[in-house]
Each structure stands twice: as C-alpha cells, then as structure tokens.
Amino acid sequence: MKLQLQLIAGACCVLFSASVLAALSAAEADSLGKTLTPSGAEKSGNKEGTIPAWTGGLTKPPAGWTAEQGYIDPFADEKPTLTINAANADQYKDKLSAGQMALLKKYPQFTMPIYPSHRSAALPALAYEQVKAESSKISMVQGHLEGRENSTIPFPIPKTGEEAIYNHTLRYIGGGYDREFAWFPVRANGDTYRVGFTERLVTAKNFEPVQTGNMMSAFYGAFTAPATLDGTVFLVHEPVDQVKEARAAWIYNSGLRRVRRAPDLAYDNVSDGTEGMRVTDQYLGYNGATDRYDWKLSGKKEMYVAYNDYKIGDKKLKYTDLLDKNTVKSEFMRYELHRVWVVEATLKANQKHIYGKRTFYLDEDSWMVLEEDAYDTRGQLWRVGVHGFRQNYDALVPWHAVDIWHDLSNGNYLVSNLDNQVKKPIKFGIKAKWSDFQPDALRRAGTR
C-alpha cells in the first residue's frame, strides 16, 4: 500500500522530462502477486470494508452452466444497498464522476442502484506470469512502447497516464474472439433502430504464421442490419504502437462492390450506424493512437462504477425491455464501489479532435475503461461513456457487458454490446490464417 501511494504521488506531482521512462525496479516487480495483485492493483480492501480484498477473482462458471445460456448472474440473489438519484446525489459526489453527476441531475429516470462490491476480475495464470516476467523489461522511449513481447499489462505500476491507457488497449482478450451483437442509437423522444454487427478479432500470436514485431491484432467487422449498412465489411490491422506505425484499414462497400483503403478509420472519425454519438477511438472504451493528447495520471479514487453487469445481458430479456428515453432502464444496471485510476487526456495545441479534454476511469483490477467524461473544445462536458464490467468466467476474460454513450447536448444515447437475442455464444481463443485477413479475402467475404 505504501509503495502504491508513493507511486500515485509521484505520478501526480512529478513532470517527467526525460525521454526514457525506466521499466519497473526489481522491488516493484517483486511486489506483484504479494502486496499487489498480479495485475498491479492493491490486493487489500479499503479500511471501511466497502471494497473487499482481491482473492483471485471469479474463475469458474456456475454449476451446470452452458455457453448457450449467456453469462448468467452469479450474484442474482443480491439486492441494492443504496440507490443514488438526483435527490441524494450530492451526498455521494466524492465517489461519483462529473459525468455521473450530470446524468443524475439531467434525467430523473437515471438512477444508480448500488450493490455489494465483488472484485471478480481474473486472468489465466500464464497471462499473470507474462506480466511479471516482462514488467522490468518494458519502458516508454520517446513516447514509444519498447521491450514488450507478450504482456497484456505492460505497466502494472504505471507512472504516466499514457502507460495506464496502454494497459487498457493491450488488455487480455483470450487470444481473440468471434461474436455477434447489436447496438441501438436512441433519440431523445425514444425512437430507435437496431444495428446488427458481427466481428472476429485475432491477436498476433494466434495467426498462422505467427505475426511478430509491432503487430497486435487483426479484425473483421461486418454489418448485418439495418439494410442501408448490411454488407459493409471492415478489415483492420492493428499495431501495438500506433504512433510508430498507423493502423491499416480497408472497407468493402456492398453497393460499390469494391474494397478501398479507409485511412480515416481512427481518432474522431464518426462510426457508422451511431448517429454521430461514438467516434472511432471510443470503441470499447478507448482504442488507437495516443499522440493527439497529453496524458496525465491523476491518481486513484474510490468510485461507484458499473460492475458485474450480468443482469443486462440476461437472455430472457428482449432488447426493447432494456431501452428507455435518455438512458437504459436503471433496474437492469448494477453499480459497485471500486478503486479506479483517473487518467486525464488534454488535446495538444497543434492537434485536432472533437473532444478537447477527456477523463477516463480505469478499473484497478482489469485495467478496462469503466467510464469516460468527454468535453468539447470549449471545455463543456458533452458526452458520458458508461462501460459496464463483466467477468467472462469460462474464458477468464474481463469484458464490457454493455457500453452506453450519453449525449448531454440533445438527450440522445447509444447503447451497444447487447447480445440478449443472439443465439450464437461468443467464442474466445480464435485462431486463423494470416492470409484470411488480407484485402483480397475481404473482397471475397463481401461478395459471398
């Protein structure tokens, strides 16, 4: 605990002028799995007992579970201990973000049911071993990641905001996945439509042949609804360090029946089918290059965050059961008290982006972005991203159960990552041939 607090203070108060930020010391690396968890979180709970100690996370599915059931709630018998609403929000503002306070004050139907906290995040033993083995070898050199081979948490004890956000972008995803899901842009009056999407992501080591160097993963994504987007297919080659090497992207348009490069599939390019409420680098909390912002690690705080959100993925629910005006129905959300790293991103003077400032809240146990408060270039809070955590206990993969982006300027919102009415279970550990993730293969896939 003492070591962690020293690091937080250093991150908050020290300006790193050197071009090289050293890897962890031997003593720091040795603390992983001892006073700290294998991923770098504080192993102990808080002094009030409202955040428990980490004891290994949720590593087994419920008895009799099958993948076709979806991820059933292991905490289904629990009841909220508190509900935060507009009337009592000020009492809890020290454990809320600016975005949460804005949502509570703006929308009477937005409430936060608070449940007992469970630190359910867990990775396979091999992933933890790789984190510790490489923790004293990885460093940031003039803004570039150096020395990483396999670690999915390159900076378990981060010293800068950029290091912390790298932990999110490189987090463990089981070697890759294959899934189908839906999202809904919901206008302020409640009007909406379904967007269907399928995607396959494979990490570099799961390809035949294995991809090395700066390659992180490759991704196929295809729209299945609505009709105006059906047949549009994306292919992305994702580098580890996107400042050193930009992502390569292609798009197949079924109307034109041709493949073209998509160099704008990055940063603040508006994502298709989102009514402008999500830009490319907001997908799954945050993705892509870090070079347009100055990143600051502002330390840790205890905060009520969307966590263990199994209820919203219940296969017995239809999508329409979840949607309300301005927000999803609060009774299907679950919030818990957890420690989060606070990372502030401020747009550089010579760069352009629709967001002038962004505050990210990262789970200390999984390193996933759990919330984003996004400000416009005038400094006004504009959009609030809520990313509900779920441990996918069969694959030991921390996951986003739901992603919601609220637009405070017009009352619209976008809810994504829903698979309630999808019969095919998500599959992890995907392997593939590298030749199948090339532009020619994209053309063949689009014309089938």
N, C-alpha and C positions, 0 to 999 in steps of 0.2 A: 504493500500500500504506500509506504514511504517513497519507494522508487517511482511508483506511478505518479504521485503528486509532484515530485521533483521534475519529472518529465513534462507534466502539464504546465507547470510554472515556467519552465524553460521555453516551451513552445509558445506560450502567451507573451513572454516578456523579451525574448532574445531575437534580434534580427540576424538571420543567417546570411552573412555577406560572402562567405566562401563559396566557390563554385562547386565544391565537392562536399556532400554531406556523408559522413562516415557511416559504415554499417554498424550494427549493434556491437557493443563490447562483449567480452566473454561473460561478464557478470550479468549483463542484461539478457543475453541469450539463455543463460542458465536459469533465470527466473521463470522462463516459460515452462508451464506444467507444474510449477511449485507455488510461489506466491501469486503468479498469474496463470490464467488458463493457457492451454497450448496455442490459442489464437491471440493472446495478449491482453485479454480482459482481466479485471480484478476478480480473483477467484472468490473472495469473501463477499458476503452480502453487505447491506448498509447497516448502520448502527441501530436504526429503528426497527429492523427486521422486516421492512416492507419490500425490500429486494432480497431474495434469498441468495445463498451461496450457490455457485455453479458446481454441480456434482456429476457432470458428464453429458447432460442434455438428454433429449428424447431419441433413443436409438433403436426402438422396436415398435412395430405396429401393434394395434390392439389385437387380442386373441381372436382368431378366426377371420381376420381382415383379408380382403382381396382387393386388387387394384381397381377392379370394376366398380367398387363401392365409392371410389373417390377417397379423399383423405378425411376420414370420419374424425370427429372431435373427441380427443381423449379427455377433455375437461368439460364435457357436456353437462355434467351434473352441477357445475358451479353456478352461482348467482352473482350478479353485480354487488359489490360492497358499497358503491357510490355511483351516482350519475351526475356528471358535470353538465350544466346547461347555462343559458345566458344569465340566469338569476344568481347563480353561485360561482360563476367563472372567476371573479376577482379574488375569491378565497384561495384559488389554486393556481394563480397566474405564475408563481415562481416555478411551477412544474409544467407549464404549457408554453408553446411557441407563440410568436406573434401571429402566425397563420391560424393556429387553433383558436386563439382569442378572437380573431376576426370572423371566423366561421361561426363561432358560438354567438357572437353579437349580431351577425347579419341574418342568420337563418334560424328561426325558432325551432324548426324540426331537426336541426343538427344538435345532437347531444352526444356525450361520451360516456357510455357505460364502462365503469372501471371494475376490473376483476382481479383476483389474486394473481401475483406475478409468478411466472414459471420460466426459468432460463433453459429453454428447450433446444437451443441451437447446438448442433453436433456435426462433426465431420468424421470421415473414416480415419483410422489410426495412421495409415500411410500419409494422408494429407497433413496431419499434425507433425509427423516425423519430418516431412519435407520442409515445412515452415521453420522448424527449429534448426534443421541442418543448414539451411540457406540464410538464416537471419543475420549471421555475422559476415556474410559474403555480399549481400545486396546493398547497393548505395545509389544515391542520386548524383549524377555527374552533369553539371551544367543543364539541369532540367531533364536529363535522360536517365532512364532506369538501367542500371548496369549490374551484372552478376547473377541475374535470375535464370534458373533453369526450369524448375517445376513448382516452386512455391506459389500457392494461391493466396497467401497473405504475406506479401514481400516485406511489409513494415509492421510487424506485430506490436511494436512500441514506436508509434510514429512521432516524428519531431516537427513535421510541417503538415499543412492542410493537403498539399499535393500528395504526400505519402499516404495519408489516410484515404483519399479518394481512389488511389491506385489499389488499395485493399478491397474497395468495393468493385472496381471494374475487373479485377483479376480473381474475384472470389470463386470458390469451388462450386462447380455446376455438374459434378458427376461425370465429367468427360464429354458431356454433350447431351442433347435431349431432342426428342421428337414429340410435338404436341399440336393440338388444335384448341382454339379458344375464341372468345368473342369479346367485342367491346361495343359500347353504346355512347355516342355523343347525345347528351340530354340538354335540350334548350330550357330556358327559364320557365316556359309555360308547360313543360313536361313532355313535349314532343320529342320523339327519338326514333332511331332505327338501329338495326343490328349490323355490325361489321364482323364478318367471319374471316378467320386467318389461320393458316397452318404454317408451322415453321420447323426447321431442322437446323440445329447448331452442333458442330463437331469441333472439338478442340484439337490443337495441332498434333498432339501425341496419339490421337485416336484415328489418324489417317493412315492409309496405305498408299505410298510410303509415308512414314512419319515426317511431319513438317518441322523444321528447325529454325534457328535464327530468331527473327523478330515476329514470326507468325504466332498469333494467339489462337484464332479460330476462323472457321468459315460458316456461312449462314445462308440458308434458303428461306424465303418467306413468300407466301402466296395468298392473295385474297380469294375467298370463296363467296363473299357477299359484301355489299349489295351488287346488283347486276352491273352497275357502272364501273365497279372495280374488279369484278370477278375475272380471273385470268391474268391479272397483273402479278408478275413474279419478280422478286428481288434476289440478287446474289451479292454477298458481301465477303470480302477477305479482310479480316480484322487484325491489324498488327498489335503487338504488345505496347510499343511506344509509338503513338501516333503523331508525336512532334517530329520524331526522326523520319517516319515514313507514314504518309497519309493512307487511310483505308482506301481500298479499291472496291468499287461498287458498280453493278450493272442492273438494268431493269429491262424486263420483257413486257412489252405492251401488246395485249391480245388484239387490239383494234388495228394497230400498225403491223403486227406480226413481225416485229424485229427487236433485236437486242441492241441497246445503246448504253454507253457509259453513263453513270449517274454521279458525277463529281460533287453534286450539291447534297448528297445524302449524308449530311453531317451538320454539326453545330445547330443553328436556329432555323434550318430548313423545316417548313411545316410538314408534318407527317400526314400522308393521305388518309382520308376517312376519319379525321379527328375534328373537323370543323375548326381547325386552327388552334385547338386547345392544347396540343402537345407538339413540341418540336423534336427533332431527331435526337438531340443529346439528352432528352428527358426519358427516353425509353428505358424501362426497368430501373428507374431512379436516377441514373446518370450513366452515360457511355461516351466514349470517344476521346478526342484530344483535350488537353488541359491548357493549351497555350494562349487562349484568349483571356484568361483570368489570372489575377493574382490570388493565391490561395493562402488562407490563414487558419491555423489550428487554434481555436478559441477555448480549448479545454473540454471538460466533461460537465454534464449536468444530469440530474435525475429528472425524468420527463415521462409523462403519460403518452404512450405511443401505441399505435395499432399493432397488436401482437397476439400470436396464437389464434389467428383469424380463420379457424376451421369452419365456423358456422356459415359464413357467406358462401362457401363452396359446397354446401350440402346438395347432394344430387336429387333430393326430394323437392328442391325449390326450382321454380321456373325463373327465368331472367326477369320477367315482369314483376315477380314477387319482391324483388330487391330494390326497384327504382322508385324514387320519389322526386318531387321538384327540388332542384338545387343541390341534392345530395342523395346518396343511397340511404335506405331506411336504417336508422341507427340501431334498431334491435338486432340487426344481423352483424354488427361490428363488435369487436372486443378490444378494449384498451387496458394496458397494464403499465405499471411503473417500472422503468428500466433506466440504466445508465446509458447515455449516448454521447458520442463525440460530436462536437459542434464545429463545423467547417464553413468558413465564410469565403465566398468567391466574389471578387470585385473586378469588373470589366477593366481591362487595361486601356489606357488613354488612346492608344493607336489601334484599337481593335473595335469590331462591331458585333453586336448581338442584341436581340430584343430585350434581354434581361441585363440590367446594369449591375445588379447585385443578387446573389443567391446565398441562402443559408441552408446547408444540408445537415441533417441529424442522422448519424450513423450508429447502428446498434453495436455496442462494445463486444458482443459475443459472436456475431456473424459478419460484421462489417458492412451489412447491407444498409443502403439509404432507406430510412423509415419515414422521413418527411423532408420536403423542400419548400421553403418560403422564397418565392421569386418576385423580385422588384423590377419595375420598369426603369428606363434610363433617367427618369426624373426622381427616382427614389421612393415611389409609391408602391406599397405592397399590391401585387397584381394577381398572382396565382399561387395556389397552395396545393402541393402534391402530398397525398397520403398513401403510403405503401405498406400494406398490412403484411406482417411476417407470419410465415407458417413453416414449421419443420416438416419436410417430406421424409417421414421416418423410415420408409422402406429403403431409400437410397442414401440416407444421411446427407441430404441436400437442403440447406436453408433456402427458402423460396418466398416470392411475393404471392400471397394468396389473392390479393386484389390491389390494383393501382387506380387511384382517383385523383384527377386534377380539377380543382375548382377555380373558376374564373370569377374573381370578386367584382370585376367591372360590369358584368352583364348577367350574372346569375346562372350561367351555363356550367355544365361539368361534363367530364369524360370519365367513364368507369371501364376498366379493362382487366384482362387476365381472368375472365369468367369462363368456367367450363361446366357449369351445372347441367346443361343439356347436351354435353358431348359424351358419347358412349365410349370412345377410344381413350384408354388411360394414357397419361404422359409416360414416356419411356426414357430412361436415363442410360448412360453408358454407350451411346451411339457410336458405331464405327463406320467408316466409309472410305471409298477410294477417292484420292485427290482428283482424279480425272473427272469424277462426277460433280465436282464443284468448280467447273470452268464455264466460261461464257457459252461455248458450244453446247454443253449439257443443259444450260439454261434455255437455250433456244429449243432443244428437243423437248424439255419438260413443258414449255409453254405451248407447244403445238400438239400435245397429246390429246 
